Amino acid sequence: MTLPPAELKAKLIAWMEHSVIEIVPSRGQIALVKDVLAERPDASKLADIIAMCSHYMNDA
């Protein structure tokens, strides 16, 4: 909830795109991430990260 957007995006990309198969996130896990991001006070600044999560969910 408190990571700066750039650091958050880098960590999410690493998790979604570069994880070993055993820990690749499911659509449900990404949906939970989106819910948390939407509740952050700076959610309006996270639109690109939320869109990235939606894109991942549709492609996963």
C-alpha positions in Angstrom: 0.0 0.0 0.0 2.9 2.4 0.5 5.4 1.5 -2.2 6.1 4.4 -4.7 4.5 3.7 -8.1 7.7 3.1 -10.0 9.0 0.6 -7.4 5.5 -1.1 -7.3 5.4 -1.4 -11.1 8.9 -3.0 -11.2 8.0 -5.5 -8.5 4.7 -6.4 -10.2 6.4 -6.9 -13.5 9.0 -9.1 -11.9 6.3 -11.2 -10.2 4.0 -11.5 -13.2 6.6 -11.8 -16.0 9.8 -13.2 -14.5 8.7 -15.6 -11.8 9.4 -19.3 -11.9 6.3 -21.2 -12.9 5.5 -22.3 -9.4 4.9 -18.7 -8.2 3.4 -17.1 -11.3 0.3 -15.2 -10.1 -3.2 -16.4 -11.0 -5.9 -14.1 -12.3 -7.4 -14.2 -8.8 -4.2 -12.9 -7.2 -3.9 -10.1 -9.8 -7.5 -9.2 -9.2 -6.7 -8.9 -5.5 -3.7 -6.6 -6.3 -6.0 -4.4 -8.4 -8.5 -4.1 -5.5 -5.7 -3.0 -3.2 -4.3 -0.5 -5.7 -7.8 0.9 -6.2 -8.0 1.6 -2.4 -4.7 3.5 -2.2 -5.0 7.3 -1.7 -2.9 7.8 -4.8 -5.0 5.4 -7.0 -5.4 8.0 -9.7 -1.7 8.0 -10.2 -1.7 4.2 -10.6 -3.9 3.9 -13.7 -1.1 2.6 -15.8 -0.3 -0.1 -13.3 -3.9 -1.1 -12.9 -4.2 -1.3 -16.7 -1.1 -3.5 -16.8 -2.7 -5.8 -14.3 -5.9 -6.0 -16.3 -3.9 -6.7 -19.5 -2.0 -9.5 -17.6 -5.3 -11.0 -16.4 -6.7 -11.1 -20.0 -3.5 -12.7 -21.3 -2.8 -15.2 -18.6 
